[in-house]
Amino acid sequence: MTTRDVLPYGSWPSPISAAQVSAGSSRIEGARFVGAGEVLAGETGGAAARVRRGDVWSGDVWWGESVPEEGGRSAVRRREASGAVVDVLPAPWSARSRVHEYGGGSWTADDDGVLLFVEKADQRIWSLAPGEEPRPLTPDAGDVRYGGLTLQHGRLLAVREDHTAGGAPVRDIVDVPLDGSAAEHPSRLTSLAGGSDFVAHPALSPDGTRLAWIAWDHPHMAWDRAELRIGRLEDGEVVEWTTVAGGESSDGDFHSPLQPVWVGDDDLLYADDPTGRWNLWHLRLTADLHHEPFAPADADTGGPLWVLGTRWFVALHDGRVVAARTNGADHLVVIAPSGSTRILPLDAVTRLSIEDARGQRVLVSGAGSGGAGLWELDVDDAAATRLIAGGSSPWGASWMPQPRAVTMPGPHGPVHAFDYPPTNPDVVGPEDELPPYVVFVHGGPTDHVGGAASGKIAYLTSRGIGVLDVNYGGSSGYGRAYRERLRGQWGVVDVDDVVAAAQGLAASGAADARRLAIAGGSAGGWTVLCALANSDVFAAGISRYGVADLRRLAADTHDFEARYLDGMVGPLPSAEALYVERSPLTHLDRMRTPLLIEQGLEDLVVPPSQSEAVRDALAKNGVAHAYLAFEGEGHGFRGADTLVRTMEAELAFLGQVLGFETPGVPPLELE
């Protein structure tokens, strides 16, 4: 048995460098089967195909992937049948949509290998055929954006977001000609469905006579109240439509349907949450619109619609359904037409997206023990599962902490979290010392973490710093009631919950109560600032592009979230006093905790003015702090240099404030 060194927590030697974590921080941004196969229905290039078991499929797997070392460029790559990986979309092209600012659904492809993508720089849709140069499919019309691209029955559908008229943008679902004629003649773009503030998930019926889609309006977010609409098509255009699910129920509750999928000319599958959980429902378009639950479960098949193109389930050609189910962590199931379910083994436990299906093969993205990845599964042969991209740790399993799901009591009810203890195969801490911990606060705030160790977590835990990743009240993944705990209580429930989780962990003897830090970005940064202004539990804080002033956020933020605060705090102007009282900027005189602030200078979601106001107030009050601003970065850091700089700065900051050495990283000067 190998003797392990005994060293102070926080100073353990680790092979996990910030540069390595950055290189492994790519995001999977959609995936498709592309190539041979007899198309039955659904998305061309991503459709169910008649493939007998035992057949050898000769097509490729394509996927989108952010590339930190190329400034966060969104590449599209393919894995050929030989196993070789090549770029389909070469630099400097970048497939990234800015619809809703968060984008999503920025590319698709057909079985002839034609890539259809939204170019980041101009937000137009482009077509790239093998051996050719990209050509535009949409006009150069100023600030008009596209996202949620999907090929269905030979037609390219997209969500269009038009900012050219000033004021609030106008959104609709459009049919984009594949011949490129609309690039010069905008009138050839056909608007299929609009009439609401937001639209998503367009789905054409197999016979081409109906269009289903999701719609919602201010002041609601898609996960608060949305509608499933079906329209009748004549000459390729919707001539009339009706709401068939969602909206407000007869008992006054709100529902939030998601992702309609046609399984016949008159049959539709979709996700909805009238029971408090997003479950699958089957709609038969009979005279009385018959809805019935399909394999209900005490788990969510669905989630917050932050980005377009996310898929929580897929219907196979034989009537089975492959779905992600979330109750804290995710798992993947295959559901028979009878409703019986079987779990599919997969090394991914969070952020599962069912990207595509062909025959019995399915592409699934998510994150597991080795980080974010893309897998190809055969639903009938577990041994045939293969890793396509990412999903593996270069350091080995012994360096990756094993998450422990924990639930702590809180003043508003139970608080769910995942504990990642210090983990190093060569070192242990002194028997008379407890480890420092960083409490991670996710963004959103309607978002979710699911118990998968990332490189960024291992960067800390391998050095002897524990991580507690908290799903505070308001998080998704535990049903509508848990999600709505935050309604009207942002800055109260989230703060109380992260404080309760941190105190509970320390009380259990797992963490040093004197060396607790808190870190978060965006809405998570808001909770960091609120917690530091309203409690003395934390010895250090890290705010990445965090919200500091609710009134300024309401005035500055983009249209997608323009009314988000109505539900999270209250409507303006009647709730203005509450906005002032809740805002950390109002109470920075209370803040005496050292703080590291990180901000992208091109952030349109939380503009730099928010972080600059915090910096200035801390300087005025003589509070130790550092402010790092990054050119070219928006809301969420993507560039390799930025990722390396922030990780090293955060480690140096924690060591300086919490009292341990941090060899190998540049020192951080606090003002």
C-alpha positions, 0 to 999 in steps of 0.5 A: 500500500502506497503511503500518501503525503500529508499536506495542508489543504489547498496546497496539494500538488496537482497535475491538473493545470488551468490550461488543461482544464481550458482545453477540455472545456469545450461545449457540445452544441448539437449533433446529427447523424449524416449520411446513408439511410432510408428516411422515414420521417422527421429531420433530414440528416437526423431522421429515423431510418430503416436500419436492420439490426446487424447492418453496418451504417456507413454515415458520419456523426457530426457535432458542434463544439466550442473551441476555447483555443480558437477564442471560443469559436463554435466549430462543426466537426464530423467523425467518419466511419473510419474514426477520423475527426475533421472540421466540417466548418473551418475557421474563422467561421463560427456557428453560433446564434444570438437569438434570445442572446443565448442562442441554440440550434445554430446548425443542422445538416442534410444527408448529402453532407450540406451544412446549414448554419448561423454565422456568429458575425452576421447572424445570417443562415449560410449553406456549405456544400462539400467542396464549395464555399459557404453561400448565404440563404438569408438576406443581409438585413441589419440586426436580424438573427436566426436560431433553432434551425431544423430540417423537416421534410426537405424544408428548413425552418428557423426562429427569426428575431428581427431587431431592425424596427427598434423597440422590442424585437419581433420573432416568428418561425420562418421557412427558408428556401434552400436554393439561396433565393431569399438572400437577394429576395427577402420576400421569399422567406415565408413567415409561418407563425408569429403573433407572440413575443417568443416562439420555439420548437417548430414541428411539421406533421408528416403529411405537411398539413400542420405545424406545431410550435411553442409560444409564450409572451411577456411577462412569463418565461417559457418555464412559467407559462407557455402554450403548445399551438397547432396551425393548419397549413395551406400553400405552405403557410399557417392560415389558422391555429389553436392552442392545444396545451399549456397556458392557464388551466381551468383551476388557475395553474400555469403549464409549460409545454415543450418540444412537440414531436409528431408520431403520426399525421394526427398524433403528437408527443410533447412534454408538459407539467400539469402534474408539477413534473414535466412528463410526456403526453400523447395528443390525438387530434380527434374532435375532442383533442384527446390528451393522455399521459405517456409513461408518467414518472416522478421526474422531469423530461424537460427543463428551462428553455434557455437555448433553442434546439434542446431535445429531452426526448426522441421518438424512434421509428418502431414506436419507442421513445428515448427520454432524459429524466431528471430528479436531481441527477439525470438518467436515460430511459427507453420507453416502449409503446406500452409505457414500460421503461428501461434505463439505458446505461450511460456515463453522463448524469446531467444536461442530457440532450437527445440530439438525434436518432437513426434506427435504434441508434441515438446520439446523446450529449451531456456531462459525466465523470469525465466532463461534457461529451457526446455518446452514440448508443444502440438502445438494444445493445449496451455494449455498442455504446461509444464515446464520440467527443469529449467525456473523458478525463486526461488525468484518470478517475483517481483525480476526479472527485465522486459527487455525493448528493446531499440534502440540508434543512433550510428555512424554506424547506430542504436544500439540494446540493452535490458535495465534491470532497478534496480528492488526490490519490497522492496526498491527504490533509492533516488529521487536525485540519478541515478542508476549505470549501467553495460553494458554487452557485449556478446561474439562471437562476432557473437552472440546475446542476446534476452531480458531474465532476468537471475539470474546473471542480477537479482543479480545486478538489485535487489541490485540497479544496472542496466544492459544494454545488448547490441547487437552491430553491428556484432550481429546475430538476426537482419539479415545479413546486421547488422551482417556484419557491423562488417566485417573488423571493429572488435575493431571499430564498437563494441566499438563505438556501446557499447559506443553509447548505454551507452551514449544514456542510460545516456542521457535519464536519466535512468543511472548515466553517472559517474557510468557506468561500462562495462563487457564481456567475450571472444570477449566481453572481447576484446570489454571491453578492447578496450573501456577502451583503447579508450574512457573515458565513463566507470568508471570500467571494467570487462574482463572475458578471454578477447582477448588482443592481436590479433596477439597472438590470431591468433597464439594461438587459435584453428582451428575452429576460426583460420581464423575468424580474416580474416573477422573481421580484415583482413588476415595476414600477410598483415594486421599485422599493423592493428592487432597491432593498434587494440589490447588493449595490444598496448594501455594499456598505455592509460588505467587508468580505474580500471579493474577486470580480470578473467581467466580459466587456461585451456582455449584453445580458449583464453589462459591465456597468454592474460589475464596475459599480461594485468595484467602485463601491468596494474601493470607496469602502476600503474592502479588499478586492480585484477586478478582472475585465476581459475584452471580447468576452460576453456573457459566459467566458469562452476564450482559452486565455480568459478561462486560464486567467480566471481559474488561476486568479481564483485559486490565487485569490482563495489561497491569499484570503483563506490562508494557504500556498498556491504554487504554480499560479501567478499572484493576484494583487488585491486593491 
